[in-house]
Amino acid sequence: MTTIDRKALVRRHNPVIREVLPLSPLSVGNGEFAFTADLTGLQTFPQAYEVPLGTQSQWGWHSSGGREVWTLDDVRLQYRDEATGLGGYPVHAEDREEAYHWLRQNPHRLQLGQLGLLLLRENGGRMTPEEITDAEQTLDLWTGILTSRFRAGGVPVTVQTVCHPELDGIGVTVESPLLAEGRLGLSLRFPAPGVTSRAWDKTTGLHWDGPEEHRSELERLGDGGFLIRRTMDEDGYGALLRLSEGELEREEEPHAYVVLGGIPGGRLELTLSFASQDRQPPELPGSGGVLEASARHWERFWQEGAAVELADSRDSRAPELERRIVLSQFLTAIHSAGSVPPQETGLLYNSWFGKPHLEMHWWHAVHFPLWGRTELLLRSMDWYRAILPKAKALAASQGYTGARWPKMVGPEGDQSPSPIAALLIWQQPHPIVFAELVYRADPTRETLERFADVVLESAEFMASFAAWDEAEGRYVLGPPVIPAQENHKPAGCRNPAYELEYWHHGLETAMRWAERLGRPVPDRWQRVYRHLAALPEQDGVYLAHERCPDTYTAFNTDHPSMLGALGLLPGKLAKREVMRATLDRVLESWRWETSWGWDFPMAAMTAARLGEGALAVDLLLKEEVKNTYLPSGHNYQRPGLTAYLPGNGGLLAAVALMAGGWQGGPEGHAPGFPQDGSWTVRAEGLNPWL
């Protein structure tokens, strides 16, 4: 098979922007830090964008009023079985509203600052977005360099913006005659940290009120260096700006600074870096050095990972699918590959107060090892090891053994109160699957020992959580439990189909892990594995859970999660003919406008495993608002949730399965794509799915 010209493949999908696109600013980043820019290459006109122009990191968090104003001990727990002592979940505020909502909102991820151009008219007034003409902005995916060319008031301006691949900062080069004229400068502003609403979608942006809630102190370092120390309550961070020319001065507005004045030669180079309050912001190697480091990093990224090319396909949709594949690799690398599991919107802006949702970690990151980039998943795997004591304490507090992984969680591993999150369970086997994929990439004793506790304690909770149903002679899951299809009442839900299959798969994998380690497999694990309830079905189709009377009319919204039992998973409990009928029923009745971005690739994976390659492609490219991929490559969901990285990651997982195959599946080339010649799939470096 012809070797893929990877540079050509990647660069033909470089985003090129020629006007303000309010939903599609472009970002540069490295997984730990990201900077999102408007059409000028910086954050000059944030008011013109619906997506907040953010600067975010993995370490930048704040708790309003202090870090331990409230704890979960201050929240009333529900669904506790007094007879067994099992359960107890912080799902309702009741008479503890202040504590409940503070814990949901805190800690919240910080927006670290906003760096923009200061563009002045000849009469001294500030230019507006309408005065930016002849714009052409290109994000070169092969190098990670964002180049923005435009005219401001008729005068040419060129800006290059790039993120250092290993340090939390950017390098910027600005060229324009306006610099020498003193009509082009920089504006550096720092927003307030506070959360002003109990609803996460009201807190996505940057907040400029409440200047008394935080402090900014400027220190001149010499050699063009300026350090701004930021403090708010018990938290803080530093920002280090280095300029090739010019001075950073305070503006009259609090927490705002400006660089303005004639810059000889019409060229300004700068770096801006950040660090938490207990560290000094890193010294970057100048804007040119950052550019060179970025170019080396991204070329290596594209050359060493897997690649999929669809260029010679007859299907007219192939270029769009290829574009989504390329851009999703870049976006998940900068937003979903950090040392802490990401939030749904990555390092773009805050969703749900900036907190990770661990059930979504699968969608963000499981594709990395499938695409030959296991090291990007490994970055966050040690986080599970770090919070293991808290996961074990959470399980013990509910009367179980092992480690229970929370759903909506702060960076230190503390679960957040939620009417839904505390009762979800499908995040529980995720670390087992992650560890197994890491082991397949590096099948060594060191890998086994490194993640042994995470795998074994995860499985111990799963076995402990499954309850013996004496009348039926089986182990059951719930109640109370909320399945992945979240519109079911916890008290009435038992044996959700996808979760049963995942419990079975997770325990099987953990038992194999224990055997590799030379440790005995606990009897209870084996009993639960052998006697787990069958997937619930009715009238020849699988139900969301066994007490759900009619999933496909009353409950045909949100996630069609029953499909995940054969698609995301090998489906050893699933009957192929029943799953085929289930897929048909979903296609007939589901209200896709209520679904989410990862539902389309989930359904595509089910179709692919069932041998329906044409249907798999149709589902992957289904024309629905929530399956929209913007010019930036982000998966759009709705106003307020304009980027949804689980959709991008899900797309990559589905393409890996469809193009690279799966264990026990057909051995032919690209088995999940149509085999009628309409698709030409070139694939290199993919690892088969489970």
C-alpha positions as CSV (number, residue, x, y, z in Angstrom):
1,M,0.0,0.0,0.0
2,T,1.2,3.5,-0.8
3,T,2.9,5.3,2.1
4,I,0.8,8.3,3.2
5,D,2.3,11.7,2.5
6,R,1.6,12.9,6.0
7,K,2.6,16.5,5.6
8,A,0.3,16.8,2.6
9,L,-2.5,15.0,4.5
10,V,-2.3,17.3,7.5
11,R,-1.7,20.6,5.7
12,R,-4.6,20.3,3.3
13,H,-6.8,20.6,6.4
14,N,-5.1,23.7,7.9
15,P,-7.9,26.0,9.1
16,V,-7.9,29.2,7.1
17,I,-10.1,32.0,8.5
18,R,-10.8,35.2,6.6
19,E,-13.4,36.9,8.8
20,V,-14.6,36.9,12.4
21,L,-16.3,33.6,13.0
22,P,-17.9,33.9,16.5
23,L,-17.9,30.2,17.0
24,S,-14.5,29.3,15.6
25,P,-11.6,31.0,17.3
26,L,-8.4,29.0,16.9
27,S,-6.2,27.7,19.7
28,V,-2.5,26.7,20.3
29,G,-1.6,24.5,23.2
30,N,0.2,21.5,24.5
31,G,-2.2,19.5,26.7
32,E,-1.3,21.4,29.9
33,F,-1.8,24.9,28.7
34,A,-3.8,26.5,25.8
35,F,-4.3,30.0,24.4
36,T,-7.3,30.8,22.2
37,A,-7.0,33.6,19.7
38,D,-9.3,35.7,17.5
39,L,-8.7,36.8,13.9
40,T,-5.8,39.0,15.0
41,G,-3.8,36.1,16.4
42,L,-4.3,37.3,20.0
43,Q,-7.3,38.2,22.1
44,T,-8.0,41.6,20.7
45,F,-11.8,41.6,20.1
46,P,-13.3,39.1,22.6
47,Q,-16.7,40.9,22.4
48,A,-17.0,39.7,18.8
49,Y,-16.9,36.0,19.8
50,E,-19.5,33.7,21.3
51,V,-16.7,31.4,22.4
52,P,-14.7,32.9,25.3
53,L,-11.1,33.7,24.2
54,G,-9.4,31.9,27.0
55,T,-6.0,31.2,28.5
56,Q,-6.2,28.1,30.7
57,S,-4.0,25.5,32.4
58,Q,-4.2,22.2,34.2
59,W,-3.0,23.7,37.5
60,G,-5.0,27.0,37.5
61,W,-7.9,26.6,40.0
62,H,-9.6,28.9,42.5
63,S,-12.0,28.3,45.4
64,S,-14.2,31.3,46.4
65,G,-13.5,32.4,49.9
66,G,-10.9,29.8,50.5
67,R,-10.3,26.1,49.8
68,E,-12.3,24.5,52.6
69,V,-15.3,26.7,53.2
70,W,-17.5,23.6,53.0
71,T,-16.9,19.9,52.7
72,L,-19.1,17.0,51.7
73,D,-19.8,16.4,55.4
74,D,-21.9,19.6,55.2
75,V,-24.2,18.1,52.6
76,R,-27.1,15.8,53.3
77,L,-26.9,12.4,51.7
78,Q,-29.7,10.5,50.1
79,Y,-30.4,6.9,48.9
80,R,-28.8,5.3,51.9
81,D,-30.1,1.8,52.8
82,E,-30.3,1.8,56.6
83,A,-30.6,-2.0,56.7
84,T,-27.3,-2.6,54.8
85,G,-25.6,0.7,55.4
86,L,-24.9,0.9,51.7
87,G,-25.2,4.1,49.6
88,G,-25.4,7.8,50.5
89,Y,-25.2,10.3,47.7
90,P,-25.0,14.1,47.6
91,V,-27.7,14.5,45.0
92,H,-30.0,17.2,46.3
93,A,-29.4,20.6,48.0
94,E,-32.5,20.3,50.3
95,D,-31.8,22.5,53.4
96,R,-28.0,22.6,52.7
97,E,-28.1,24.8,49.6
98,E,-25.1,27.1,50.4
99,A,-22.8,24.2,51.0
100,Y,-24.2,22.1,48.1
101,H,-23.8,24.9,45.5
102,W,-20.4,26.0,46.8
103,L,-19.0,22.5,46.5
104,R,-20.4,22.3,42.9
105,Q,-18.8,25.5,41.9
106,N,-15.5,25.1,43.7
107,P,-12.8,24.7,42.9
108,H,-13.3,26.3,39.4
109,R,-10.8,26.6,36.7
110,L,-9.2,30.0,36.2
111,Q,-9.0,32.1,33.1
112,L,-5.4,33.3,33.5
113,G,-5.5,36.4,31.4
114,Q,-6.2,38.0,28.1
115,L,-3.5,39.3,25.8
116,G,-4.6,41.4,22.8
117,L,-3.4,44.0,20.3
118,L,-4.1,47.6,21.0
119,L,-4.9,49.2,17.6
120,L,-5.4,52.9,17.4
121,R,-6.8,55.1,14.7
122,E,-5.0,58.2,13.6
123,N,-7.2,60.3,15.9
124,G,-6.3,58.1,18.8
125,G,-9.6,56.1,19.2
126,R,-9.4,52.3,19.4
127,M,-10.2,50.3,16.2
128,T,-13.2,47.9,16.1
129,P,-13.4,44.5,14.4
130,E,-15.0,46.2,11.4
131,E,-11.8,48.1,10.7
132,I,-9.9,44.8,10.2
133,T,-9.8,44.0,6.5
134,D,-8.1,41.7,4.0
135,A,-7.7,39.1,6.8
136,E,-6.2,35.6,6.3
137,Q,-5.4,33.6,9.3
138,T,-3.9,30.1,9.0
139,L,-3.2,27.5,11.7
140,D,-0.4,25.4,10.3
141,L,-1.2,22.0,12.0
142,W,2.2,20.6,10.9
143,T,4.1,23.2,13.0
144,G,1.5,24.4,15.5
145,I,2.1,28.0,14.3
146,L,-0.9,30.4,14.0
147,T,-0.2,33.2,11.4
148,S,-2.6,36.1,11.1
149,R,-2.3,38.6,8.3
150,F,-4.7,41.6,8.0
151,R,-4.9,45.3,7.5
152,A,-5.8,47.5,10.4
153,G,-7.1,50.9,9.2
154,G,-5.6,50.0,5.8
155,V,-2.1,49.3,7.3
156,P,-0.7,45.7,7.1
157,V,-0.2,43.7,10.3
158,T,1.3,40.2,10.7
159,V,1.1,38.2,13.9
160,Q,2.6,34.8,14.6
161,T,1.4,33.0,17.7
162,V,2.8,29.7,19.0
163,C,2.6,27.7,22.2
164,H,5.7,26.1,23.7
165,P,5.3,22.3,23.5
166,E,6.5,21.7,27.1
167,L,6.1,24.9,29.0
168,D,3.0,27.0,29.9
169,G,3.4,29.9,27.7
170,I,3.3,31.4,24.2
171,G,5.7,33.2,21.9
172,V,4.4,36.1,19.7
173,T,5.9,38.1,16.9
174,V,4.1,41.2,15.6
175,E,5.2,43.1,12.5
176,S,3.6,46.3,11.2
177,P,4.4,49.9,10.3
178,L,1.9,50.8,13.0
179,L,4.4,49.7,15.7
180,A,6.8,52.5,14.6
181,E,4.0,55.0,14.5
182,G,3.0,54.2,18.1
183,R,-0.5,53.1,16.9
184,L,-0.1,49.4,17.7
185,G,0.6,48.1,21.1
186,L,-0.5,45.4,23.5
187,S,-3.2,45.1,26.1
188,L,-2.8,42.6,29.0
189,R,-5.8,42.2,31.3
190,F,-6.6,39.8,34.2
191,P,-10.2,38.8,34.9
192,A,-11.9,38.2,38.2
193,P,-11.9,34.6,39.4
194,G,-15.3,34.4,41.0
195,V,-18.3,32.3,39.9
196,T,-21.4,34.5,39.7
197,S,-24.1,31.9,39.0
198,R,-25.1,28.4,40.1
199,A,-25.6,27.4,36.5
200,W,-22.3,26.4,34.8
201,D,-23.4,27.8,31.4
202,K,-23.7,31.3,32.9
203,T,-20.1,31.1,34.1
204,T,-18.3,30.1,30.9
205,G,-16.9,33.5,30.0
206,L,-14.3,35.8,31.6
207,H,-15.5,38.1,34.4
208,W,-14.5,41.7,34.6
209,D,-16.6,42.9,37.5
210,G,-15.5,42.6,41.2
211,P,-12.0,44.1,40.9
212,E,-11.7,44.0,44.7
213,E,-11.9,40.2,44.6
214,H,-8.3,39.8,43.4
215,R,-5.0,41.6,43.3
216,S,-2.4,42.2,40.6
217,E,1.1,43.4,41.5
218,L,3.6,44.4,38.8
219,E,7.3,43.9,39.2
220,R,9.9,45.1,36.6
221,L,12.7,42.5,36.2
222,G,14.9,44.3,33.7
223,D,16.0,43.0,30.3
224,G,12.4,43.5,29.1
225,G,10.9,41.3,31.8
226,F,7.7,42.1,33.8
227,L,6.2,39.8,36.4
228,I,2.6,40.2,37.5
229,R,1.8,38.4,40.7
230,R,-1.9,37.4,41.0
231,T,-3.7,36.6,44.2
232,M,-7.3,35.7,45.0
233,D,-8.3,34.2,48.4
234,E,-5.9,31.4,49.1
235,D,-4.9,30.9,45.4
236,G,-2.7,32.7,43.0
237,Y,-0.3,32.5,40.1
238,G,2.3,34.5,38.2
239,A,2.5,35.8,34.7
240,L,5.8,36.7,33.1
241,L,5.9,38.9,30.1
242,R,9.2,39.5,28.2
243,L,9.4,42.1,25.5
244,S,12.0,42.8,22.8
245,E,11.1,46.4,23.0
246,G,8.8,48.7,25.0
247,E,7.5,49.1,28.5
248,L,4.6,47.5,30.3
249,E,2.6,50.2,32.1
250,R,-0.5,50.1,34.3
251,E,-3.8,51.3,32.8
252,E,-6.4,53.2,34.8
253,E,-8.6,50.2,34.7
254,P,-7.7,47.8,37.6
255,H,-5.8,44.6,36.6
256,A,-5.0,46.0,33.1
257,Y,-1.7,46.8,31.5
258,V,-0.6,48.3,28.2
259,V,2.5,48.4,26.0
260,L,2.3,51.4,23.8
261,G,4.9,53.7,22.1
262,G,7.0,53.7,19.1
263,I,8.8,50.4,18.4
264,P,11.8,51.0,16.0
265,G,11.8,48.7,13.0
266,G,8.1,47.9,13.2
267,R,8.7,44.5,14.8
268,L,7.9,43.3,18.4
269,E,8.7,39.9,19.8
270,L,7.4,38.8,23.2
271,T,6.8,35.7,25.3
272,L,4.1,35.3,28.0
273,S,4.3,32.4,30.5
274,F,2.4,31.4,33.6
275,A,2.9,29.3,36.7
276,S,1.1,28.6,40.0
277,Q,1.8,30.8,43.0
278,D,4.5,28.4,44.4
279,R,6.5,28.4,41.2
280,Q,8.3,31.0,39.0
281,P,6.8,31.3,35.5
282,P,9.1,29.6,33.1
283,E,11.6,31.5,31.0
284,L,10.8,30.8,27.4
285,P,13.5,30.8,24.7
286,G,12.3,33.9,22.9
287,S,9.5,33.9,20.4
288,G,11.8,32.4,17.7
289,G,12.9,29.6,20.1
290,V,9.3,28.8,20.9
291,L,8.4,28.6,17.2
292,E,11.3,26.2,16.5
293,A,10.4,24.0,19.5
294,S,6.7,23.9,18.3
295,A,7.7,23.0,14.8
296,R,9.8,20.1,16.0
297,H,7.2,18.9,18.3
298,W,4.3,18.8,15.9
299,E,6.2,17.3,13.0
300,R,7.2,14.5,15.4
301,F,3.5,14.2,16.6
302,W,2.3,13.7,13.0
303,Q,5.1,11.5,11.9
304,E,5.1,9.1,14.9
305,G,1.4,8.6,15.4
306,A,-1.1,6.8,13.2
307,A,-2.6,8.3,10.1
308,V,-5.7,7.7,8.0
309,E,-6.1,9.1,4.5
310,L,-9.4,9.0,2.5
311,A,-8.3,11.2,-0.5
312,D,-9.0,8.8,-3.3
313,S,-12.5,7.8,-2.2
314,R,-15.4,8.2,-4.6
315,D,-17.8,9.2,-1.8
316,S,-18.2,13.0,-1.8
317,R,-18.2,13.1,2.0
318,A,-14.6,11.7,2.3
319,P,-12.9,15.1,2.3
320,E,-15.1,16.3,5.2
321,L,-14.5,13.1,7.2
322,E,-10.8,13.4,6.6
323,R,-10.9,17.0,7.8
324,R,-12.6,16.0,11.0
325,I,-10.1,13.2,11.6
326,V,-7.1,15.5,11.2
327,L,-8.4,18.4,13.2
328,S,-9.7,16.1,16.0
329,Q,-6.2,14.7,16.4
330,F,-4.8,18.2,16.9
331,L,-7.6,19.4,19.2
332,T,-7.5,16.4,21.5
333,A,-3.7,16.7,21.7
334,I,-3.9,20.3,23.0
335,H,-7.1,20.0,25.0
336,S,-7.5,16.4,26.2
337,A,-3.9,15.2,26.8
338,G,-3.0,16.7,30.1
339,S,-2.0,15.4,33.5
340,V,-5.5,15.8,34.8
341,P,-8.6,14.4,32.9
342,P,-10.1,17.2,30.9
343,Q,-13.3,19.0,31.1
344,E,-15.7,18.7,28.1
345,T,-14.4,21.9,26.6
346,G,-10.8,21.2,27.4
347,L,-8.6,24.3,27.9
348,L,-10.8,26.4,25.7
349,Y,-13.3,27.7,28.3
350,N,-15.2,26.5,31.4
351,S,-18.0,24.1,31.2
352,W,-19.6,22.8,34.5
353,F,-17.2,25.1,36.3
354,G,-14.2,23.7,34.5
355,K,-14.3,20.3,36.3
356,P,-13.5,17.0,34.7
357,H,-16.3,14.5,34.2
358,L,-14.6,11.1,34.5
359,E,-17.2,9.2,32.5
360,M,-16.2,11.4,29.6
361,H,-12.5,10.6,30.0
362,W,-13.0,7.5,27.8
363,W,-14.2,9.7,25.0
364,H,-11.5,12.3,25.4
365,A,-8.5,9.9,25.6
366,V,-9.2,6.2,24.7
367,H,-8.2,6.9,21.1
368,F,-4.7,7.9,22.0
369,P,-3.3,4.4,22.2
370,L,-5.3,3.3,19.3
371,W,-3.6,6.0,17.2
372,G,-0.1,5.0,18.5
373,R,0.1,7.8,21.0
374,T,-0.1,5.9,24.3
375,E,2.1,8.5,26.0
376,L,-0.7,11.1,25.7
377,L,-3.0,8.8,27.7
378,L,-0.2,8.1,30.2
379,R,-0.1,11.7,31.2
380,S,-3.4,11.4,33.0
381,M,-3.1,7.8,34.2
382,D,-0.9,8.7,37.2
383,W,-3.7,11.1,38.3
384,Y,-5.8,8.0,39.1
385,R,-2.9,6.6,41.1
386,A,-2.7,9.9,43.0
387,I,-6.4,10.1,43.9
388,L,-6.7,6.4,44.7
389,P,-6.9,7.0,48.5
390,K,-9.8,9.3,48.0
391,A,-11.5,6.9,45.6
392,K,-11.1,4.2,48.3
393,A,-12.5,6.5,51.0
394,L,-15.5,7.3,48.8
395,A,-16.3,3.6,48.4
396,A,-15.9,2.9,52.1
397,S,-18.1,5.8,53.0
398,Q,-20.9,4.1,51.0
399,G,-20.3,0.7,52.6
400,Y,-18.3,-0.8,49.7
401,T,-14.7,-2.1,49.3
402,G,-12.2,-1.1,46.6
403,A,-12.0,2.3,44.9
404,R,-15.1,4.2,43.5
405,W,-14.2,6.8,41.0
406,P,-16.3,9.9,41.2
407,K,-17.9,11.5,38.1
408,M,-17.8,15.3,38.4
409,V,-14.6,15.9,40.2
410,G,-12.1,18.6,41.2
411,P,-8.4,18.3,40.4
412,E,-7.6,16.8,43.8
413,G,-10.1,14.0,43.4
414,D,-13.0,15.3,45.5
415,Q,-16.4,14.5,44.0
416,S,-19.0,17.3,43.5
417,P,-22.6,17.2,44.6
418,S,-24.9,16.7,41.7
419,P,-28.5,15.4,41.0
420,I,-27.0,13.0,38.5
421,A,-23.2,12.7,38.8
422,A,-23.0,10.9,42.1
423,L,-25.2,8.1,40.9
424,L,-23.5,7.3,37.6
425,I,-21.3,4.2,37.5
426,W,-20.1,3.8,33.9
427,Q,-16.8,5.7,34.6
428,Q,-15.8,2.9,37.0
429,P,-14.3,0.4,34.5
430,H,-12.5,3.2,32.5
431,P,-9.2,3.0,34.3
432,I,-9.1,-0.8,33.8
433,V,-9.5,-0.3,30.1
434,F,-7.0,2.5,30.0
435,A,-4.4,0.4,31.8
436,E,-5.1,-2.6,29.5
437,L,-4.4,-0.4,26.4
438,V,-1.2,0.9,28.0
439,Y,-0.1,-2.7,28.7
440,R,-0.8,-3.7,25.1
441,A,1.5,-0.9,24.0
442,D,4.1,-1.8,26.6
443,P,3.6,-5.3,27.9
444,T,6.1,-5.2,30.7
445,R,6.2,-6.1,34.4
446,E,6.8,-2.4,35.1
447,T,3.5,-1.5,33.5
448,L,1.6,-4.1,35.4
449,E,3.1,-3.0,38.8
450,R,2.6,0.7,37.9
451,F,-1.2,0.4,37.5
452,A,-1.9,-2.7,39.6
453,D,-3.6,-0.9,42.4
454,V,-5.7,1.2,40.1
455,V,-6.9,-1.9,38.2
456,L,-7.4,-4.2,41.1
457,E,-9.1,-1.7,43.4
458,S,-11.4,-0.6,40.6
459,A,-12.5,-4.2,40.1
460,E,-12.9,-4.8,43.8
461,F,-15.5,-2.0,44.0
462,M,-17.3,-3.4,40.9
463,A,-17.6,-6.8,42.6
464,S,-18.6,-5.2,45.9
465,F,-21.2,-3.0,44.2
466,A,-23.0,-5.8,42.4
467,A,-25.8,-7.1,44.6
468,W,-26.9,-10.8,44.8
469,D,-30.5,-11.3,43.8
470,E,-31.4,-14.5,45.6
471,A,-34.8,-15.0,43.9
472,E,-33.3,-14.7,40.4
473,G,-29.9,-16.3,41.2
474,R,-27.9,-13.5,39.7
475,Y,-25.9,-10.3,40.5
476,V,-27.6,-7.0,39.7
477,L,-26.6,-3.4,39.4
478,G,-28.8,-0.9,41.3
479,P,-31.0,0.6,42.3
480,P,-30.2,3.3,43.0
481,V,-28.2,4.0,39.8
482,I,-28.5,6.3,36.8
483,P,-27.4,4.8,33.5
484,A,-25.4,6.5,30.8
485,Q,-28.8,7.5,29.3
486,E,-29.3,10.0,32.1
487,N,-33.0,10.6,31.9
488,H,-33.9,7.6,34.2
489,K,-34.9,7.8,37.8
490,P,-32.3,6.2,40.1
491,A,-34.7,4.6,42.5
492,G,-36.4,2.7,39.6
493,C,-33.4,1.7,37.6
494,R,-31.8,-1.7,37.7
495,N,-29.4,-3.5,35.4
496,P,-28.7,-0.9,32.7
497,A,-27.6,-2.8,29.6
498,Y,-24.4,-0.9,28.7
499,E,-23.2,-0.9,32.4
500,L,-23.8,-4.7,32.7
501,E,-21.7,-5.4,29.6
502,Y,-19.0,-3.0,30.9
503,W,-19.0,-4.6,34.4
504,H,-18.5,-8.0,32.7
505,H,-15.7,-6.7,30.5
506,G,-14.0,-4.8,33.3
507,L,-14.0,-7.7,35.6
508,E,-12.7,-10.0,32.9
509,T,-9.8,-7.6,32.2
510,A,-9.0,-7.2,35.8
511,M,-8.9,-10.9,36.4
512,R,-6.5,-11.3,33.5
513,W,-4.4,-8.5,35.0
514,A,-4.3,-10.3,38.4
515,E,-3.1,-13.5,36.7
516,R,-0.4,-11.6,34.9
517,L,0.8,-10.3,38.2
518,G,0.8,-13.8,39.7
519,R,-1.8,-12.9,42.2
520,P,-4.9,-14.9,43.1
521,V,-8.2,-13.8,41.5
522,P,-10.7,-13.1,44.3
523,D,-13.6,-15.6,44.4
524,R,-16.2,-12.8,44.5
525,W,-14.9,-11.3,41.3
526,Q,-15.3,-14.7,39.6
527,R,-18.8,-15.2,41.0
528,V,-20.0,-11.8,39.9
529,Y,-18.4,-12.3,36.5
530,R,-20.1,-15.7,36.0
531,H,-23.5,-14.8,37.4
532,L,-24.0,-11.2,36.3
533,A,-27.5,-10.5,35.1
534,A,-28.2,-10.8,31.3
535,L,-28.7,-7.7,29.3
536,P,-32.3,-6.6,29.6
537,E,-34.4,-7.1,26.5
538,Q,-38.0,-6.8,25.5
539,D,-39.7,-7.6,22.2
540,G,-36.4,-8.5,20.6
541,V,-34.5,-5.3,21.4
542,Y,-32.3,-4.3,24.3
543,L,-33.6,-1.8,26.9
544,A,-31.8,1.0,28.6
545,H,-32.4,-1.0,31.9
546,E,-34.7,-3.9,32.8
547,R,-37.4,-1.7,34.5
548,C,-37.7,0.6,31.6
549,P,-41.1,-0.2,30.0
550,D,-40.5,1.3,26.5
551,T,-37.2,2.9,25.8
552,Y,-38.0,3.8,22.3
553,T,-41.0,6.1,22.8
554,A,-41.0,7.4,26.3
555,F,-37.2,7.3,26.5
556,N,-35.9,8.0,23.0
557,T,-33.8,11.0,24.0
558,D,-30.3,11.6,25.3
559,H,-27.8,8.8,24.8
560,P,-28.9,5.5,23.1
561,S,-26.5,3.9,25.5
562,M,-27.7,0.3,25.0
563,L,-25.8,0.4,21.7
564,G,-22.5,0.7,23.6
565,A,-22.8,-2.9,24.8
566,L,-21.7,-4.1,21.3
567,G,-19.6,-1.4,19.7
568,L,-17.6,0.4,22.4
569,L,-17.2,-3.1,23.9
570,P,-16.7,-6.5,22.4
571,G,-20.2,-7.4,23.6
572,K,-19.7,-10.9,25.1
573,L,-23.0,-10.8,26.9
574,A,-24.8,-9.3,23.8
575,K,-26.7,-11.3,21.1
576,R,-25.8,-10.0,17.7
577,E,-29.3,-10.4,16.3
578,V,-30.8,-8.6,19.2
579,M,-28.3,-5.8,18.9
580,R,-29.0,-5.5,15.2
581,A,-32.7,-5.1,15.9
582,T,-31.8,-2.6,18.7
583,L,-29.8,-0.5,16.2
584,D,-32.7,-0.6,13.8
585,R,-35.2,0.5,16.5
586,V,-32.9,3.4,17.5
587,L,-32.6,4.5,13.8
588,E,-36.4,4.4,13.5
589,S,-37.3,6.3,16.6
590,W,-34.4,8.2,18.2
591,R,-34.6,12.0,18.6
592,W,-31.1,12.7,17.6
593,E,-31.4,16.4,18.3
594,T,-31.4,15.5,22.0
595,S,-28.3,13.4,21.7
596,W,-24.7,14.4,22.2
597,G,-21.6,14.5,20.0
598,W,-20.3,11.1,21.1
599,D,-23.6,9.3,20.3
600,F,-22.9,9.3,16.6
601,P,-19.6,7.6,16.7
602,M,-20.9,5.2,19.4
603,A,-23.7,4.2,17.0
604,A,-21.2,4.0,14.1
605,M,-19.1,1.5,16.1
606,T,-22.1,-0.7,16.7
607,A,-22.9,-0.7,13.0
608,A,-19.3,-1.5,12.1
609,R,-19.1,-4.5,14.4
610,L,-22.4,-5.7,12.9
611,G,-20.9,-5.6,9.4
612,E,-22.8,-2.5,8.3
613,G,-20.0,-0.4,7.0
614,A,-22.2,2.0,4.9
615,L,-24.4,2.6,7.9
616,A,-21.4,3.2,10.1
617,V,-20.2,6.0,7.8
618,D,-23.7,7.4,7.6
619,L,-23.9,7.6,11.4
620,L,-20.5,9.1,11.7
621,L,-21.5,11.9,9.3
622,K,-25.1,12.2,10.2
623,E,-26.4,15.7,9.5
624,E,-27.5,16.8,13.0
625,V,-26.7,20.1,14.8
626,K,-24.9,18.1,17.5
627,N,-22.8,16.4,14.9
628,T,-21.6,19.7,13.5
629,Y,-17.8,20.2,13.2
630,L,-16.9,23.9,13.0
631,P,-14.2,25.4,10.8
632,S,-12.0,25.2,14.0
633,G,-12.6,21.5,14.1
634,H,-14.6,21.6,17.3
635,N,-17.8,19.6,17.7
636,Y,-20.6,22.1,18.3
637,Q,-23.5,21.2,20.6
638,R,-25.6,24.3,21.4
639,P,-25.3,27.9,22.5
640,G,-23.1,27.9,25.6
641,L,-21.6,24.5,24.7
642,T,-19.9,25.5,21.5
643,A,-17.1,22.9,21.8
644,Y,-17.5,19.3,22.9
645,L,-14.3,17.3,22.8
646,P,-15.9,13.9,23.6
647,G,-17.3,14.2,20.1
648,N,-13.8,14.7,18.6
649,G,-12.4,11.8,20.6
650,G,-15.3,9.6,19.9
651,L,-14.9,10.2,16.2
652,L,-11.2,9.1,16.4
653,A,-12.1,6.0,18.4
654,A,-14.7,5.1,15.8
655,V,-12.4,5.7,12.9
656,A,-9.7,3.6,14.6
657,L,-12.1,0.7,14.9
658,M,-13.5,1.1,11.4
659,A,-10.1,1.5,9.7
660,G,-7.9,-0.6,12.0
661,G,-10.3,-3.3,13.0
662,W,-10.9,-5.0,16.3
663,Q,-9.8,-8.2,18.0
664,G,-11.8,-11.1,16.8
665,G,-13.2,-9.1,13.9
666,P,-12.8,-9.5,10.2
667,E,-9.2,-9.6,9.0
668,G,-9.8,-7.7,5.8
669,H,-8.7,-4.1,5.2
670,A,-10.7,-1.3,6.9
671,P,-13.4,-3.7,8.0
672,G,-15.7,-1.0,9.4
673,F,-15.9,0.9,6.1
674,P,-18.1,0.0,3.1
675,Q,-16.5,-2.8,1.0
676,D,-18.1,-1.7,-2.3
677,G,-15.1,0.4,-3.5
678,S,-16.7,3.8,-2.7
679,W,-14.1,4.4,0.0
680,T,-10.4,4.2,-0.3
681,V,-8.9,4.0,3.2
682,R,-5.2,4.2,3.7
683,A,-4.2,3.6,7.3
684,E,-0.8,3.4,9.0
685,G,0.0,2.7,12.7
686,L,-3.5,2.0,14.0
687,N,-3.8,-0.5,16.9
688,P,-6.8,-2.8,16.8
689,W,-9.6,-2.1,19.2
690,L,-10.8,-4.5,21.9
